[in-house]
Amino acid sequence: MHIEFSQAAPGEWKIIQTIAHATWPVTYGQLLPAGQLEYMLDLIYSE
């Protein structure tokens, strides 16, 4: 398997934000209260 990391371009920000908002509730929804989940998404993935 080959994994490559690169810096996101400014135009890719909305794509990353969309992915985070789609995957975090599935991944962390059972671990975090809804308010905490939204707080963290807004903190980490806001413009």
MARBA-3410 file (N, C-alpha, C, O; in Angstrom, 1 decimal):
47
0.8,-1.2,0.0,0.0,0.0,0.0,0.9,1.2,0.0,1.9,1.3,0.7 ~ 0.5,2.2,-0.8,1.2,3.5,-0.9,0.3,4.6,-0.4,-0.8,4.8,-1.0 ~ 0.8,5.3,0.6,0.0,6.5,1.1,0.9,7.7,0.9,2.1,7.7,1.2 ~ 0.2,8.7,0.4,0.9,10.0,0.1,0.2,11.1,0.8,-1.1,11.2,0.6 ~ 0.9,12.0,1.5,0.2,13.2,2.1,0.7,14.4,1.3,1.8,14.5,0.9
-0.2,15.4,1.2,0.1,16.6,0.6,-0.7,17.7,1.3,-1.8,17.4,1.9 ~ -0.3,18.9,1.2,-1.0,20.1,1.8,-2.2,20.4,0.9,-2.1,20.4,-0.3 ~ -3.3,20.6,1.6,-4.5,20.9,0.9,-4.5,22.3,0.3,-3.9,23.2,0.9 ~ -5.0,22.4,-0.9,-5.1,23.7,-1.5,-6.3,24.5,-1.0,-7.2,23.9,-0.5 ~ -6.3,25.8,-1.0,-7.4,26.6,-0.5,-8.8,26.2,-1.0,-9.8,26.2,-0.3
-8.8,25.8,-2.3,-10.1,25.4,-2.9,-10.6,24.0,-2.4,-11.7,23.7,-2.7 ~ -9.8,23.3,-1.7,-10.1,22.0,-1.2,-10.7,22.0,0.2,-11.1,21.0,0.7 ~ -10.8,23.2,0.8,-11.2,23.3,2.2,-12.6,22.8,2.4,-12.9,22.1,3.3 ~ -13.5,23.2,1.5,-14.9,22.7,1.7,-15.1,21.2,1.5,-15.9,20.6,2.2 ~ -14.3,20.6,0.7,-14.3,19.1,0.5,-13.9,18.5,1.9,-14.6,17.5,2.3
-12.8,18.9,2.5,-12.4,18.4,3.7,-13.4,18.6,4.8,-13.7,17.7,5.6 ~ -14.0,19.8,4.9,-15.0,20.1,5.8,-16.3,19.2,5.7,-16.8,18.7,6.6 ~ -16.7,18.9,4.4,-17.8,18.1,4.1,-17.5,16.6,4.6,-18.4,16.0,5.2 ~ -16.3,16.1,4.3,-15.9,14.8,4.7,-16.0,14.7,6.2,-16.5,13.7,6.8 ~ -15.4,15.7,6.9,-15.4,15.6,8.4,-16.8,15.6,9.0,-17.1,14.8,9.9
-17.7,16.4,8.4,-19.0,16.5,9.0,-19.8,15.2,8.7,-20.8,14.9,9.3 ~ -19.4,14.5,7.6,-20.1,13.2,7.3,-19.5,12.1,8.1,-20.3,11.1,8.4 ~ -18.2,12.1,8.4,-17.6,10.9,9.0,-17.5,11.0,10.6,-17.6,10.0,11.2 ~ -17.4,12.2,11.1,-17.2,12.3,12.6,-18.4,11.8,13.3,-18.3,11.1,14.3 ~ -19.7,12.1,12.9,-20.8,11.6,13.7,-20.9,10.0,13.7,-21.2,9.4,14.7
-20.5,9.4,12.6,-20.5,8.0,12.5,-19.4,7.4,13.3,-19.5,6.4,14.0 ~ -18.2,8.0,13.3,-17.0,7.5,14.0,-17.1,7.8,15.5,-16.8,6.9,16.3 ~ -17.5,9.0,15.9,-17.4,9.4,17.3,-18.8,9.7,17.9,-18.9,10.0,19.1 ~ -19.9,9.4,17.2,-21.2,9.7,17.7,-21.6,8.9,19.0,-22.3,9.4,19.8 ~ -21.1,7.7,19.1,-21.4,6.9,20.3,-20.5,7.3,21.5,-20.7,6.9,22.6
-19.4,8.0,21.2,-18.4,8.4,22.3,-18.6,9.8,22.8,-18.3,10.0,24.0 ~ -19.1,10.7,22.0,-19.3,12.1,22.4,-20.7,12.6,22.4,-21.5,12.1,21.5 ~ -21.1,13.4,23.3,-22.4,14.0,23.2,-22.5,14.9,22.0,-21.5,15.4,21.5 ~ -23.7,15.0,21.4,-23.9,15.8,20.2,-23.3,17.2,20.3,-22.7,17.7,19.3 ~ -23.5,17.9,21.4,-23.0,19.2,21.6,-21.5,19.3,21.5,-20.9,20.2,20.9
-20.8,18.3,22.1,-19.3,18.2,22.1,-18.9,17.9,20.7,-17.9,18.5,20.2 ~ -19.6,17.1,20.0,-19.2,16.7,18.6,-19.3,18.0,17.7,-18.4,18.2,16.9 ~ -20.4,18.7,17.8,-20.5,19.9,17.0,-19.4,21.0,17.4,-18.9,21.6,16.5 ~ -19.2,21.1,18.7,-18.2,22.0,19.1,-16.8,21.7,18.5,-16.1,22.6,18.0 ~ -16.4,20.4,18.5,-15.1,20.0,18.0,-15.1,20.2,16.5,-14.0,20.6,15.9
-16.1,19.9,15.8,-16.2,20.1,14.3,-16.0,21.6,14.0,-15.2,21.9,13.1 ~ -16.7,22.4,14.7,-16.7,23.8,14.5,-15.3,24.4,14.8,-14.7,25.2,14.1 ~ -14.7,23.9,15.9,-13.3,24.3,16.3,-12.3,23.9,15.3,-11.4,24.7,14.9 ~ -12.3,22.7,14.9,-11.2,22.1,14.0,-11.4,22.4,12.5,-10.5,22.7,11.8 ~ -12.7,22.4,12.1,-13.0,22.4,10.7,-13.7,23.7,10.2,-14.3,23.7,9.1
-13.7,24.7,11.0,-14.3,26.0,10.5,-13.2,26.8,9.8,-12.0,26.7,10.0 ~ -13.7,27.7,8.9,-12.8,28.5,8.2,-12.3,29.6,9.0,-11.5,30.4,8.6
END
